[in-house]
């Protein structure tokens, strides 16, 4: 019988780290009976097909139905991991689960504390082409102007959409360990849900999940504003801004400047975090970790992205342009090497055939030489 685990988020809850570890160990996981169907891109494409809208570009090979068919052919455990599934509507979620028929479907949601979720969510929105400032983003969350943040970043609203067809013992919530805990703890908790031994698998380092620092995020936000209507989300933006600027340059800072929610909001964050922890504690599900992980620790003041002035951003922009030039040069060299590797070696030119004038001259020379 097929058991299907749907790891559906939440965004910025260690999903990139978990997915990097999963795909790095794909072959070994298969030996241990767990199938990751398709490819990492296939999981995204299936999500986009399910949700539609800007996420689905219409040119993808994988649909949700194809993902379901591939999963059901496996006699064992299947894992589908894509954090943007968590934002599906109730109707989309129910449709996704129903298509697995009699398979044993589990839903897995990870959750991070509010203090770290706020800046991560804003950064993610900037990488998705938004132009709002960090201060405006925080204000809207605090004042109730951004209900999508609460609906898509915390487990109870997500499970209320996805868990209607799944019994409580198959609704799994994994809390991201508090700041300062070993990073491998999240992998260990995740493996316990899947019935795996975490120590059997190679775990990538921090570089597996790069992020934008505060000034880089602000610079990208201004680039988004400057683009106007050019390079709309999703396909065009990914193939241009992400491919040429965000990933190869802005996310290459080895020590990005981290930032949290504004320190003046600490009392509000602490109170709201307690409410979220209490909500989760009473929700019928399988909790891995502790609701205490949702309570912020080590709150400290950090510099907001909005506080970087034009002079500082100009300096960063110059370094960014240099980085883009170097990246473009490296890409051109790589393409030239690839072209040279497949270009056939030209054959040695054949010796030129003598023209009739040369032939006649040789005859005359021979005739003249015999006189």
Secondary structure, DSSP 4 states (H G I P E B T S, - for coil): --EEEEE---TTSSHHHHHHHHHHTHHHHHHTTEE--S-HHHHHHHHHHHH-GGG--S--S--HHHHHHHHHTSSSEEEEE-GGGGG--HHHHHHHHHTTTTSEEEEEEEE--HHHHHHHHHHHHHHTT----HHHHHHHHHHT--HHHHHHHSHHHHHHHHGGGS-GGGEEEEEPPPTTS-THHHHHHHHHHHT--GGGS----GGGG----HHHHHHHHHHHHHHTTSS-TTHHHIIIIIIIIITTTGGG-TT-----S-GGGHHHHHHHHHHHHHHHHTSSSEEES-GGGGS--S------GGG--HHHHHHHHHHHHHHHHHHHHHHHHHHHHHHHHHSPPPPPPPPPPPPHHHHHHHHHHHHHHT-
